[in-house]
Amino acid sequence: MFEQPRIEHPAIGKFVDAGGLQTNYHEMGEGAPVICLHGSGAGVTGYENWHGVMPALAKHYRVLAPDVVGFGFTQRPAEESYNIKVWTRHVLDFMDALGIAKASFIGNSFGGALALALAMRNAHRVDRLVLMGTPAGEFVRPASNSGSSWYYEPSEENMAELLRAFPYDPAHVTPEMVRQRYEVTVHAGGMAAYRKLFPEPKSDGPQTVKGIPEASLQGIENRTLVLHGREDRMVPLVCGERIAANVPNADLHVFGKCGHWVQIERRQAFVDLTHAFLDEAA
């Protein structure tokens, strides 16, 4: 039986039964539904990725930010084997639980790949896509970044070091962010649970990362806005360029002096571009 967390943490919002999983999520605003999908780093939650932009977006839309199964404070099945089918099923169950037939999706990194997978397999449930730092095709991640989240051992010092690799300017990594993400890695299932999400990566050299193949992107008809930081060290700009080149109805905007967290590093520009894109005539 699921017991809600007994700690106080800003990432803990409301819970809804989504396909039998008590799913933690945050919600603001009214109007057309927009679902924000988080990335995959240690200590990530829907709240952590999106709380800075949700109030602005909520002036125009019903904005929801769930913790995808395996992450954050959403219930974790005891013996789950995680894969893209499990994650897409959970998002669809979340939509069903809240009576959402169709939504636009905003996805960061892993969340962007998940949004693309939803559009590929369940196009009738997806309106528009906004993607940031999203893997596509194959790319090589430098040895300094390979497996860093997987091998992270919980401490505030280690979390600060881990997070400073994400933005172009490390000043975006605040003590509050470090503390909150560290607390998630301790209280929300711990790192043993996190390591069940992905196979162990190489720890001693560059790592080849495989995103959605370019040929598969060509079948996605949804209007898509691709936002990418030019200095993204986690997912290189070439991935954003591949999505824009292969998704028939995609536009690309590149941010200079910006890393992996467009919605944090260039918050106002992200909000303005996203609002204009979601609100444009079909």
C-alpha positions in Angstrom: 0.0 0.0 0.0 1.3 3.4 -1.0 2.1 5.9 1.8 2.6 9.5 0.9 6.0 10.9 1.9 6.3 12.0 5.5 8.7 14.8 4.8 8.0 18.4 3.8 9.5 19.1 0.4 8.4 21.7 -2.3 8.5 19.0 -4.9 5.6 17.1 -3.2 2.4 18.3 -4.7 -0.9 16.5 -5.3 -1.3 12.7 -5.9 -3.5 11.0 -8.4 -4.0 7.3 -9.2 -2.6 6.8 -12.7 -2.8 3.2 -13.9 -2.5 2.0 -10.3 0.5 4.3 -9.4 0.1 7.1 -7.0 1.6 9.9 -9.1 3.0 13.1 -7.7 2.3 16.2 -9.7 1.9 20.0 -9.7 -0.8 21.9 -11.5 -1.5 25.6 -12.2 -3.8 27.6 -14.4 -6.8 26.9 -16.6 -7.3 26.4 -20.3 -5.7 24.1 -22.9 -3.6 21.4 -21.1 0.2 21.6 -21.3 2.1 18.7 -19.7 5.8 19.4 -18.7 8.1 16.4 -18.7 11.3 16.5 -16.6 14.8 15.3 -17.4 16.5 12.3 -15.9 19.3 13.6 -13.7 19.7 12.5 -10.1 17.2 14.2 -7.8 15.1 15.5 -10.7 11.4 16.1 -10.2 8.7 17.8 -12.2 8.7 20.6 -9.7 12.4 21.2 -9.9 12.5 21.4 -13.7 9.4 23.5 -14.1 8.4 25.6 -11.0 10.3 28.6 -12.3 8.2 28.9 -15.5 4.8 27.4 -14.4 3.3 30.6 -13.1 4.0 32.5 -16.3 2.6 29.7 -18.5 -0.3 29.2 -16.2 -1.6 32.6 -17.1 -2.7 31.1 -20.4 -2.8 27.3 -20.0 -3.6 24.4 -17.6 0.0 23.4 -16.8 0.8 20.1 -15.2 4.2 18.7 -14.1 4.2 15.1 -13.1 7.0 12.9 -11.7 7.3 10.2 -14.3 7.3 6.7 -12.8 10.8 5.9 -11.4 11.5 9.6 -10.6 10.7 11.9 -7.8 7.9 11.1 -5.3 5.7 9.0 -7.6 5.1 5.5 -6.4 7.7 3.0 -7.6 6.5 -0.6 -8.4 8.7 -3.0 -6.5 9.9 -5.0 -9.5 9.4 -2.7 -12.4 11.7 -3.0 -15.4 11.8 0.5 -16.8 11.7 1.3 -20.5 10.2 3.8 -22.9 6.9 1.8 -23.1 6.5 1.9 -19.3 7.1 5.7 -19.3 4.8 6.4 -22.2 2.1 4.2 -20.6 2.4 6.1 -17.3 2.0 9.5 -19.0 -1.1 8.3 -20.8 -2.5 6.8 -17.6 -1.8 10.2 -15.9 -3.8 12.0 -18.7 -6.7 9.5 -18.4 -6.8 9.9 -14.6 -7.2 13.7 -15.0 -9.6 13.5 -18.0 -7.2 14.9 -20.5 -7.8 13.5 -24.0 -5.1 15.5 -25.7 -2.3 17.8 -24.6 0.7 19.8 -25.7 4.0 18.6 -24.2 7.1 20.5 -23.1 10.0 18.2 -22.6 13.5 18.7 -21.3 16.2 16.1 -22.3 14.7 12.7 -21.2 11.3 14.4 -21.1 11.8 15.6 -24.7 12.6 12.1 -25.8 9.5 10.9 -24.0 7.4 13.5 -25.7 8.7 12.4 -29.1 7.9 8.8 -28.2 4.4 9.8 -27.3 3.9 11.5 -30.6 5.3 8.5 -32.5 3.0 6.0 -30.8 0.0 8.0 -29.7 -0.2 11.0 -32.1 -4.0 11.4 -31.4 -3.1 12.3 -27.7 -0.5 14.9 -28.6 -1.1 18.4 -29.8 2.2 20.4 -30.0 5.7 19.7 -28.8 8.3 22.0 -27.3 11.6 20.2 -26.9 14.8 21.4 -25.1 18.1 19.6 -25.0 16.5 16.5 -26.5 18.6 13.5 -27.7 18.2 12.4 -31.4 20.3 10.0 -33.3 23.7 8.9 -31.9 26.2 11.2 -30.2 29.3 10.9 -28.0 29.2 12.3 -24.5 32.6 13.4 -23.2 34.2 11.2 -20.5 33.8 14.0 -17.9 30.0 13.7 -18.2 29.6 10.0 -18.8 27.5 8.3 -16.1 27.9 11.2 -13.7 24.3 10.9 -12.3 24.5 7.1 -12.2 27.6 7.2 -10.0 26.6 10.1 -7.8 26.8 9.4 -4.1 24.4 11.6 -2.0 25.8 14.7 -0.5 25.2 18.3 -1.0 28.8 18.8 -2.2 28.5 16.0 -4.8 25.1 17.3 -6.0 26.6 20.8 -6.5 29.4 19.4 -8.5 27.1 17.3 -10.6 24.7 20.2 -11.3 27.3 22.7 -12.3 27.9 20.7 -15.5 24.4 21.4 -16.8 24.2 25.2 -17.3 26.6 27.4 -19.3 26.9 29.7 -16.2 27.3 27.7 -13.0 25.7 30.6 -11.1 22.4 29.1 -12.1 23.0 26.3 -9.6 21.7 27.8 -6.4 22.2 26.5 -2.9 18.4 25.9 -2.7 18.4 23.9 -5.9 21.3 21.8 -4.6 19.7 21.2 -1.2 16.3 20.2 -2.7 17.7 17.8 -5.3 20.0 16.3 -2.7 17.0 15.7 -0.4 15.2 13.9 -3.2 18.1 11.5 -3.7 17.9 10.6 0.0 14.2 10.5 0.6 12.5 9.6 -2.7 13.7 6.0 -3.0 17.4 6.8 -2.8 20.1 6.2 -5.5 19.5 2.4 -5.5 16.1 3.1 -7.0 17.5 5.7 -9.4 20.1 3.2 -10.7 17.3 0.8 -11.7 16.1 3.3 -14.3 19.1 2.9 -16.7 21.8 0.3 -17.3 25.2 1.2 -15.8 27.1 3.4 -18.2 30.8 3.4 -19.0 32.8 5.1 -16.2 36.2 5.4 -17.9 35.8 7.1 -21.2 33.4 8.7 -23.7 30.0 7.2 -23.9 27.9 6.7 -27.1 24.3 7.8 -26.4 21.5 6.7 -28.7 18.4 8.9 -29.0 15.4 8.4 -31.3 16.6 7.5 -34.8 16.4 10.2 -37.4 14.3 8.0 -39.7 11.7 7.7 -36.9 11.5 11.4 -36.4 10.3 11.9 -40.0 7.0 10.3 -39.2 6.1 12.8 -36.5 3.6 15.3 -37.9 3.0 17.4 -34.8 4.0 21.1 -34.9 7.3 21.2 -32.9 9.4 23.9 -31.5 13.0 22.8 -30.8 15.0 25.0 -28.3 18.6 24.2 -27.7 21.5 25.8 -25.9 24.6 26.2 -28.1 26.9 25.2 -25.3 24.9 22.2 -24.1 27.4 19.7 -22.8 24.9 17.0 -22.0 23.1 16.8 -25.3 25.0 18.6 -28.1 23.4 21.1 -30.5 23.6 18.6 -33.4 20.7 16.7 -31.8 18.4 19.7 -31.9 19.5 20.3 -35.5 18.6 16.7 -36.3 15.1 17.0 -34.9 14.5 20.3 -36.8 15.8 18.7 -40.0 13.7 15.5 -39.8 10.4 16.4 -38.1 8.4 17.9 -41.0 6.7 20.7 -39.0 9.6 21.7 -36.7 11.2 25.1 -36.0 14.6 25.5 -34.3 15.8 28.3 -32.0 19.4 28.2 -30.7 20.4 30.1 -27.5 24.0 31.4 -27.3 25.8 31.1 -24.0 23.3 28.6 -22.8 23.6 25.0 -21.7 21.1 22.2 -21.0 18.5 24.1 -19.0 17.0 26.6 -21.4 13.9 27.0 -19.2 16.1 28.1 -16.3 19.0 29.8 -18.1 16.8 31.8 -20.5 13.6 31.8 -18.6 11.8 34.8 -20.1 12.8 34.0 -23.6 11.6 30.4 -23.1 8.2 31.6 -21.8 7.8 34.1 -24.6 8.7 31.7 -27.4 6.7 28.8 -25.9 3.6 31.0 -25.5 3.8 32.4 -29.0 4.2 28.9 -30.4 1.4 27.2 -28.5 -0.9 30.1 -29.2 -0.3 30.5 -32.9 -3.0 29.5 -35.4 -3.0 25.9 -36.5 
